């Protein structure tokens, strides 16, 4: 029998290491192309991006080729939606707008089989070739759960949210926090930065994993705050290099 795949990013977090993910409008081809670069996982966007149910199996399969964690952001905190996403082969789930302890518990309820949660009994693409009893016994430990801290209500309830077991990463979303603070489009506003910094520290002081989007220019800033789960978009790299190239062409006489 085949052994259940190890969740690479979750294993690194368990060892006290930092896990890295690439995001963008990922396709199976892009995940396959970036697979050998050394990231721990691929962020698949099903809240704001174009990925559909028919895409998920190939997206997660491409991640499996390189041993990457396939982390899918769903568009709502719905246990049925979370379970179906995992059934398609995802090895991690990101849930937006988790503002209370009860909402965090709902994430666990939908993602984990009994006795931890109440995910509907079904296997998944990850169970192919794996003994079914082994799958149900071990899969809970291989599912990565990430909740987004993106509203001031979540900040007010942070201590209670952090007390919920089986959530692996508490992800601080600067842009969304800025919006709820009245600073739309200003994630670097002084007031927003203060909230982000204090929130990151509170997460780490509670002994939990803190995540955020951290580009190359902001990497040290966020990791010094304690971020040990970092996500970067590949799209700015393409734009920056393209602009440099076009500038060189334009400079020719």
Secondary structure, DSSP 8 states (H G I E B T S, - for coil): -------HHHHHHHTT--EEEEESS--HHHHHHHGGG--SEEEEESSSS---HHHHHHHHHHHHHTT-EEEEE-SS--HHHHHHHHHTT-SEEEES---SHHHHHHHHHHHS-TTT----S---GGGTTS-HHHHHHHGGGG-EEEEEE-SHHHHHTHHHHHT-TT--EEEE-HHHHHHHTT-TT-TT-HHHHHHHHHHHHHHHHTT-EEEEE--GGGHHHHHHHT--EEEEESHHHHHHHHHHHHHHHHT--
